[in-house]
Amino acid sequence: MSENLRKKITKLVRIGISLGLVIWLFSRFGLQGVWRAFERLPLSLWISACGMLLLAQILSSFRWWIISKTLKFEGAFKTYMGYYFVGMFFNLFLPTGVGGDIFKVHFLSRSIGRKLAATLTVLWDRFFGLSAMVLIGGFFVLIHPGLLRKPFDDGLVISGGMVVLILVGMPFIYNILRRMKLKILHALPESVLQLHKPGKLFPILGLSFCMQALGMGAVALMGEGMHLPVPPAFYFMVLPIVNIMTMIPVTFSGIGLREGAMVYFLGLKGIAPEPALALGLLFFSIQVTTSLVGGVAYALGFHRQPAPA
C-alpha cells in the first residue's frame, strides 16, 4: 500500500469516526432541545465570544513571533500573524487541531532552510500554550477543591506540577539533550536557552495565560449566556481536558470528541445532554469562525509574503 493511499484511508477513517460520533450524539438527544438551547444564547454574546477567541489567536501569533525572534528568525510581526492565521485555517481541514503547524514551518523555512529551528518555534509555541492551559486548570482545582471529580482534578494538579518542573529545569533538560548522541537533538540551536531568560520567559508565559484565559472565558461566557447552572471556574477546569482530547488523532478536527466530552463533563454537574451538546457545538462554531479569518488571509495571499531572511 502506497503512502498516499494510506494517508487517504486514515483521513477517511477519521472523518467516519467523527460522523459516527455526531450521529450517535444526535440520535440519543432531542434536536428540539438542542435548538432551544441555541436560542437561549443572545447573538451579541456569541459575537463577543468570537471576538475573545480572535484576540486570543492574535496574542498567540505574537507569542510565536517572539519565540521565532529568539531563535534568530527575522521579519515583522504582521508576516508571522499572516502565517499563523493561514495555518489556523488549515487546521480545519487536517485530522487534528495541530495539522496547520506543518504549513507554518514551511512558510517560515522555505527560503532559508533551518527546518529544525522553524519546527522548534512551533513546538515551543504549542508547549507554552499547553502549559498555560494546564496551569490554569490546576490553579482553579486548587482554589475550588471538589468542583471537578477525581481523577481529573488530580491529573490537572499533577500535570501543572510537571509543567513547573520543566519550566524551572529547562536549562538542565537542554544540556542533557545536547549530550545525547541523537543528531536531531544535538542540533538544537543555542538560542533555545534564551527562552529561559526572564526577559523572554515571562512575556511568553504572560501572553500564554492571557490567550488561554480569553479562549476558555469565551466558552464560559456562552455557558453563562445559556443560563447553565455551572460555576465559571468549572469551565476553566474542564476545557484543558477537552482541548487535549481533541488533539487525539482519531477524529477529524476533534469533531465528535469535543461535543461528547462537553456532554460528559457538564453531565457531572447535572446539566441535561441537549444544552451540553449545544454548548459543545457553539464552542466549535467560534473556532470555525475565527479560523475562517485565516481563509481570508490565504485568499489574499498573506502566505506568499517573503519568509524572514
CORCOR-V67871 format. One line per field, one symbol per residue. ss: DSSP state (~ for helix, > for strand, _ for the rest). phi: phi as a letter, one per 20 degrees, with the letter a starting at -180 (. if undefined). psi: psi as a letter, one per 40 degrees, with the letter a starting at -180 (. if undefined). A space follows every 10 residues. Layout:
BEGIN
ss=???
phi=???
psi=???
END
This chain:
BEGIN
ss=__~~~~~~~~ ~~~~~~~~~~ ~~~~~~~~__ ~~~~~~~~~~ __~~~~~~~~ ~~~~~~~~~~ ~~~~~~~~~~ ______~~~~ ~~~~~~~~~~ __________ ~~~~~~~~~_ ____~~~~~~ ~~~~~~~~~~ ~~~~~~~~~~ ~~~_______ _~~~~~~~~~ ~~~~~~~~_~ ~~~~~~~~~_ __~~~~___~ ~~~~~~_~~~ ~~~~~~~~~~ ~~~~~~~~~~ ~~~~~_____ _~~~~~~~~~ ~~~~~~____ ______~~~~ ~~~~~~~___ __~~~~~~~~ ~~~~~~~~~~ ~~~~~~~~~_ _~~~_____
phi=.fffffffff ffffffffff fffffffedf fffffffgff efgfffffff ffffffffff ffffffffff emedoeffff ffgfffffff ffddgcfcff ffffffffdf dcmlffffff ffffffffff ffffffffff ffecfnfdff efffffffff ffffffffeg ffffffffef efffffefff fgfffefgfd ffffffffff ffffffffff fffffemffc fgffffeefg ffffffeffd celmfnfgff ffffffffdn efffffffff ffgfffffff ffgffffffe nffeggfge
psi=hidddddddd dddddddddd ddddddddih ddddddddde hidddddddd dddddddddd dddddddddd ffiaiidddd ddddddddde ddeidieede dddddddded debfdddddd dddddddddd dddddddddd ddegiediii eddddddddd dddddddded ddddddddei ehdddeehid edddeehddd dddddddddd dddddddddd dddddefhgh hddddedddd dddddeehfe ihfehddddd ddddddddee hidddddddd dddddddddd ddddddddde fdeeihih.
END
